[in-house]
Structures are given as C-alpha cells and as structure tokens.
C-alpha cells in the first residue's frame, strides 16, 4: 500500500487494524499486516500475521506466496 511504501508504518498499522477488525479471512490482508508489523519492529505481531496468512495461502498470487515464504524464513 501507499502508506508503508512511504515509510508511514504507524498510519499503515492503524489502517490495517481497522481492516482486520472486519474479521475477513484474507491471506493478502494477513500478509500485509505481517509486513507492516515487521517493518514497524513488532516482530511478534508480524510472526502471528504471517502464520495466519500461511494458513490460507491458497488465496495468494504466486508472487505473494513467494514473499510470504521469504518473510516466514526470516521470522523467528
């Protein structure tokens, strides 16, 4: 999204929390939440969202699945 691309992780995190509160099981949302959390230094949150994205990974495009795999490999 535009906010993370601009380095505005706090605002991006707020926007993402609103979208996640809707309860939709969306691998892309979970992946983006994980990326935003990781970039903001919230590694426990990032790990949680990335694992959640992995649980519904069939919804991801191949490039998104590749990014998820890379990020999972880098997440403790």
ZALUM-668059 format. One record per residue: residue in one letter; x negated, y negated, z negated of N, C-alpha, C, O, CB in turn; chain. Coordinates in nm, 3 decimals. Each point is the difference from the previous one (the first is absolute). Glycine has a CB too. Example, Ala and Ser with C-alpha at 12.3 -4.5 7.8 and 13.67 -1.06 7.14 Angstrom:
<sites>
SITE   res       npx       npy       npz      capx      capy      capz       cpx       cpy       cpz       opx       opy       opz      cbpx      cbpy      cbpz   chain
SITE     A    -1.319     0.569    -0.780     0.089    -0.119     0.000    -0.090    -0.120     0.000    -0.104     0.002    -0.066     0.293     0.115    -0.059       A
SITE     S    -0.154    -0.222     0.197    -0.082    -0.119    -0.006     0.077    -0.109    -0.073    -0.051    -0.111    -0.017    -0.067     0.174     0.232       A
</sites>
This chain:
<sites>
SITE   res       npx       npy       npz      capx      capy      capz       cpx       cpy       cpz       opx       opy       opz      cbpx      cbpy      cbpz   chain
SITE     X    -0.081     0.118     0.000     0.081    -0.118     0.000    -0.086    -0.126     0.000    -0.122     0.007    -0.014     0.300     0.120    -0.104       A
SITE     X    -0.114    -0.237     0.133    -0.070    -0.129     0.009    -0.064    -0.040    -0.131    -0.112    -0.052     0.000     0.272    -0.015     0.176       A
SITE     X    -0.092     0.088    -0.287    -0.056    -0.043    -0.128    -0.129     0.074    -0.035    -0.099    -0.065    -0.033     0.331     0.011    -0.043       A
SITE     X    -0.235     0.188     0.083    -0.127     0.067    -0.030    -0.110    -0.038     0.098    -0.116    -0.013    -0.039     0.245     0.202    -0.059       A
SITE     X    -0.093    -0.206     0.225    -0.100    -0.038     0.101    -0.064    -0.133    -0.034    -0.117    -0.024     0.030     0.245     0.150     0.142       A
SITE     X    -0.051    -0.213    -0.236    -0.050    -0.132    -0.037    -0.067     0.001    -0.138    -0.041    -0.104    -0.050     0.222     0.002     0.188       A
SITE     X    -0.194     0.221    -0.198    -0.063     0.010    -0.131     0.092    -0.043    -0.114    -0.048    -0.026    -0.111    -0.168    -0.015     0.222       A
SITE     X     0.343     0.032    -0.085     0.097    -0.046    -0.101     0.065     0.122    -0.066     0.120     0.024     0.015    -0.077    -0.239     0.114       A
SITE     X    -0.125     0.292    -0.203     0.045     0.127    -0.056     0.102    -0.016    -0.112     0.087     0.085    -0.016    -0.308     0.007     0.077       A
SITE     X     0.212    -0.199    -0.138     0.099    -0.023    -0.106     0.139    -0.018     0.058     0.096     0.062    -0.045    -0.272    -0.167    -0.095       A
SITE     X     0.186     0.020     0.241     0.130    -0.022     0.066     0.046     0.126     0.073     0.118     0.033    -0.002    -0.173    -0.277     0.028       A
SITE     X    -0.038     0.313     0.036     0.035     0.123     0.070     0.052     0.104    -0.098     0.095     0.072     0.029    -0.269    -0.121     0.147       A
SITE     X     0.111     0.056    -0.292     0.043     0.095    -0.103     0.141    -0.031    -0.048     0.080     0.092    -0.021    -0.317    -0.063    -0.048       A
SITE     X     0.267    -0.155     0.050     0.135    -0.041    -0.044     0.102     0.039     0.106     0.105     0.056    -0.033    -0.202    -0.247    -0.100       A
SITE     X     0.069     0.161     0.257     0.092     0.034     0.109     0.018     0.152     0.010     0.111     0.048     0.022    -0.181    -0.257     0.103       A
SITE     X    -0.040     0.283    -0.140     0.008     0.145     0.009     0.081     0.058    -0.116     0.078     0.093     0.021    -0.300    -0.090     0.097       A
SITE     X     0.206    -0.056    -0.238     0.078     0.050    -0.113     0.149    -0.016     0.025     0.080     0.087    -0.034    -0.269    -0.144    -0.121       A
SITE     X     0.227    -0.055     0.216     0.143    -0.021     0.034     0.048     0.106     0.098     0.109     0.056    -0.017    -0.136    -0.303    -0.021       A
SITE     X    -0.053     0.274     0.140     0.041     0.101     0.099     0.005     0.140    -0.061     0.090     0.078     0.031    -0.191    -0.219     0.149       A
SITE     X     0.005     0.172    -0.267    -0.002     0.132    -0.062     0.117     0.019    -0.097     0.047     0.113    -0.019    -0.296    -0.111     0.043       A
SITE     X     0.295    -0.110    -0.084     0.111     0.008    -0.094     0.129     0.047     0.067     0.092     0.044    -0.068    -0.199    -0.227    -0.064       A
SITE     X     0.113     0.173     0.264     0.117     0.047     0.072     0.015     0.152    -0.008     0.109     0.053     0.023    -0.131    -0.249     0.131       A
SITE     X    -0.087     0.265    -0.186     0.005     0.145    -0.018    -0.012     0.083     0.126     0.013     0.123    -0.006     0.124    -0.171    -0.187       A
SITE     X    -0.160    -0.015     0.306    -0.014     0.074     0.125    -0.127     0.084    -0.003    -0.107    -0.049    -0.037     0.232    -0.133     0.161       A
SITE     X    -0.114     0.308    -0.086    -0.115     0.089     0.006    -0.065    -0.017     0.138     0.034     0.071     0.094     0.071     0.095    -0.258       A
SITE     X    -0.196    -0.261     0.174    -0.059    -0.038     0.128    -0.152     0.009    -0.010    -0.062    -0.073    -0.076     0.258    -0.080     0.126       A
SITE     X    -0.253     0.243     0.026    -0.144     0.022    -0.005    -0.078    -0.127     0.034    -0.105    -0.026    -0.060     0.144     0.264     0.121       A
SITE     X     0.011    -0.317     0.034    -0.071    -0.124     0.037    -0.001    -0.098    -0.117    -0.102    -0.062    -0.028     0.168     0.095     0.268       A
SITE     X     0.047    -0.047    -0.307     0.004    -0.090    -0.117    -0.097     0.047    -0.106    -0.073    -0.080    -0.059     0.313     0.025     0.107       A
SITE     X    -0.241     0.186    -0.074    -0.090     0.053    -0.102    -0.145    -0.021     0.040    -0.083    -0.037    -0.084     0.256     0.207     0.021       A
SITE     X    -0.205    -0.147     0.190    -0.136    -0.021     0.048    -0.039    -0.147    -0.016    -0.107    -0.031    -0.052     0.132     0.222     0.216       A
SITE     X     0.061    -0.281    -0.121    -0.030    -0.143    -0.012    -0.012    -0.041    -0.146    -0.087    -0.081    -0.034     0.208     0.038     0.247       A
SITE     X    -0.036     0.098    -0.299    -0.012    -0.031    -0.143    -0.135     0.048    -0.054    -0.062    -0.069    -0.080     0.313     0.087     0.055       A
SITE     X    -0.295     0.099     0.069    -0.129     0.052    -0.042    -0.116    -0.086     0.048    -0.095    -0.025    -0.074     0.193     0.251     0.076       A
SITE     X    -0.090    -0.271     0.122    -0.105    -0.086     0.056    -0.005    -0.133    -0.076    -0.108    -0.046    -0.037     0.137     0.154     0.265       A
SITE     X     0.087    -0.168    -0.251     0.006    -0.128    -0.072    -0.055     0.016    -0.141    -0.079    -0.082    -0.046     0.279     0.012     0.183       A
SITE     X    -0.158     0.176    -0.206    -0.048     0.023    -0.137    -0.151     0.021    -0.002    -0.069    -0.054    -0.087     0.292     0.154     0.026       A
SITE     X    -0.274    -0.023     0.155    -0.145     0.025     0.005    -0.077    -0.130     0.023    -0.100    -0.026    -0.066     0.143     0.257     0.154       A
SITE     X     0.003    -0.310     0.006    -0.068    -0.125     0.031     0.007    -0.100    -0.116    -0.086    -0.087    -0.013     0.137     0.124     0.254       A
SITE     X     0.053    -0.024    -0.323     0.015    -0.088    -0.116    -0.074     0.055    -0.122     0.003    -0.060    -0.108     0.220    -0.014     0.196       A
SITE     X    -0.290     0.190    -0.071    -0.076     0.057    -0.111     0.082     0.083    -0.096    -0.049     0.036    -0.108    -0.100    -0.227     0.129       A
SITE     X     0.273     0.222     0.013     0.087     0.081    -0.085    -0.007     0.146     0.047     0.092     0.049     0.065     0.063    -0.248    -0.110       A
SITE     X    -0.264     0.265     0.011    -0.029     0.131     0.056     0.094     0.109    -0.046     0.030     0.091     0.077    -0.264    -0.162    -0.065       A
SITE     X     0.283     0.066    -0.135     0.096     0.100    -0.046     0.130    -0.012     0.078     0.056     0.101     0.042    -0.159    -0.105    -0.271       A
SITE     X     0.150    -0.118     0.249     0.121    -0.022     0.080    -0.023     0.046     0.144     0.087     0.064     0.060    -0.023    -0.258    -0.206       A
SITE     X    -0.180     0.162     0.201    -0.031     0.040     0.137     0.007     0.151     0.014     0.059     0.052     0.094    -0.205    -0.254    -0.066       A
SITE     X     0.085     0.272    -0.121     0.000     0.146     0.004     0.143     0.054    -0.005     0.034     0.093     0.073    -0.259    -0.090    -0.183       A
SITE     X     0.307    -0.059     0.024     0.140     0.044    -0.013     0.074    -0.017     0.133     0.066     0.093     0.047    -0.067    -0.155    -0.291       A
SITE     X    -0.011    -0.057     0.305     0.072    -0.026     0.125    -0.054     0.083     0.116     0.077     0.046     0.084    -0.030    -0.276    -0.165       A
SITE     X    -0.177     0.248     0.086    -0.057     0.080     0.108     0.043     0.146    -0.011     0.029     0.063     0.101    -0.225    -0.218    -0.092       A
SITE     X     0.201     0.209    -0.131     0.047     0.137    -0.019     0.148     0.012     0.039     0.041     0.100     0.059    -0.209    -0.067    -0.245       A
SITE     X     0.245    -0.136     0.154     0.142     0.000     0.036     0.014    -0.003     0.153     0.083     0.070     0.056    -0.023    -0.189    -0.274       A
SITE     X    -0.141     0.037     0.286     0.001    -0.004     0.146    -0.036     0.137     0.057     0.058     0.045     0.098    -0.120    -0.289    -0.102       A
SITE     X    -0.035     0.309    -0.058    -0.043     0.131     0.046     0.113     0.103    -0.010     0.008     0.092     0.081    -0.242    -0.147    -0.152       A
SITE     X     0.321     0.039    -0.028     0.109     0.096    -0.019     0.105    -0.008     0.110     0.077     0.094     0.020    -0.116    -0.109    -0.265       A
SITE     X     0.043    -0.097     0.317     0.095    -0.016     0.112    -0.074    -0.043     0.127     0.053    -0.075     0.081     0.130     0.014    -0.244       A
SITE     X    -0.304     0.110     0.178    -0.090    -0.043     0.107     0.052     0.030     0.139    -0.046    -0.062     0.096    -0.138     0.097    -0.252       A
SITE     X     0.278     0.057     0.172     0.053     0.032     0.132     0.064    -0.122     0.066     0.017    -0.002     0.122     0.021     0.237    -0.198       A
SITE     X    -0.003    -0.335    -0.002     0.061    -0.122     0.052    -0.101    -0.096     0.062     0.038    -0.095     0.068     0.138     0.120    -0.241       A
SITE     X    -0.304    -0.001     0.150    -0.104    -0.093     0.045    -0.042     0.025     0.144     0.004     0.112     0.050    -0.084    -0.126    -0.284       A
SITE     X     0.041    -0.094     0.299    -0.063     0.011     0.131    -0.139     0.061    -0.018    -0.055    -0.008    -0.110     0.186    -0.193     0.198       A
SITE     X    -0.188     0.261     0.015    -0.133     0.061    -0.015    -0.105    -0.097    -0.056    -0.081     0.040    -0.084     0.139     0.110     0.273       A
SITE     X    -0.058    -0.274    -0.144    -0.100    -0.096    -0.050     0.023    -0.030    -0.149    -0.095    -0.019    -0.075     0.077    -0.083     0.306       A
SITE     X     0.143     0.098    -0.272     0.031    -0.024    -0.142    -0.041     0.122    -0.084    -0.053    -0.015    -0.110     0.245    -0.137     0.174       A
SITE     X    -0.166     0.271    -0.011    -0.040     0.123    -0.071    -0.152     0.005    -0.015    -0.051     0.044    -0.103     0.253     0.076     0.193       A
SITE     X    -0.273    -0.164     0.012    -0.147    -0.005    -0.008    -0.045    -0.099    -0.109    -0.090     0.030    -0.078     0.074     0.029     0.323       A
SITE     X     0.080    -0.176    -0.249    -0.036    -0.098    -0.103     0.031     0.056    -0.138    -0.080    -0.015    -0.093     0.125    -0.174     0.254       A
SITE     X     0.070     0.253    -0.175     0.036     0.060    -0.129    -0.105     0.102    -0.042    -0.045     0.000    -0.115     0.289    -0.036     0.165       A
SITE     X    -0.284     0.123     0.041    -0.101     0.101    -0.032    -0.131    -0.065    -0.044    -0.062     0.045    -0.096     0.168     0.110     0.261       A
SITE     X    -0.148    -0.260    -0.095    -0.125    -0.070    -0.038     0.013    -0.059    -0.139    -0.090     0.014    -0.083     0.043    -0.066     0.323       A
SITE     X     0.158    -0.013    -0.264     0.018    -0.066    -0.131     0.013     0.102    -0.112    -0.052    -0.023    -0.110     0.163    -0.168     0.223       A
SITE     X    -0.045     0.304    -0.089     0.009     0.104    -0.102    -0.138     0.056    -0.031    -0.030     0.030    -0.116     0.262     0.026     0.193       A
SITE     X    -0.315    -0.042     0.024    -0.135     0.052    -0.020    -0.084    -0.097    -0.084    -0.090     0.042    -0.072     0.106     0.081     0.291       A
SITE     X     0.014    -0.252    -0.209    -0.076    -0.102    -0.073     0.060    -0.032    -0.137    -0.058    -0.078    -0.075    -0.011    -0.016     0.293       A
SITE     X     0.184     0.153    -0.250     0.069    -0.031    -0.126    -0.033     0.104    -0.104     0.013     0.120     0.023     0.173    -0.232     0.102       A
SITE     X    -0.230     0.065    -0.243    -0.034     0.096    -0.106     0.122     0.074    -0.052    -0.011     0.084    -0.089    -0.181    -0.228     0.025       A
</sites>
